[in-house]
Amino acid sequence: MELTNEQQQILNGEKGETFDPNIHNAVMHTEDDSVGENIITTVIVKGYKLGDKIIRPAMVAVAN
């Protein structure tokens, strides 16, 4: 089965975005006073969404 770009969506999470546990999986915690609490500092693995269903959450590092 091949998916078209219209069917799938990449859930990157971007550095500086607020962590959302519904679409992100925090796999690392970093101490960084220069960014706020629950802010993504690194995207480790991209996540994927198919329609309204999360296939794989994005794996991210979160500050403080």
Secondary structure as UniProt FT lines:
FT   TURN            5..7
FT   STRAND          8..11
FT   TURN            15..16
FT   TURN            21..23
FT   STRAND          24..30
FT   TURN            33..34
FT   TURN            37..38
FT   STRAND          39..45
FT   STRAND          47..50
FT   TURN            51..52
FT   STRAND          53..56
FT   STRAND          58..63
//
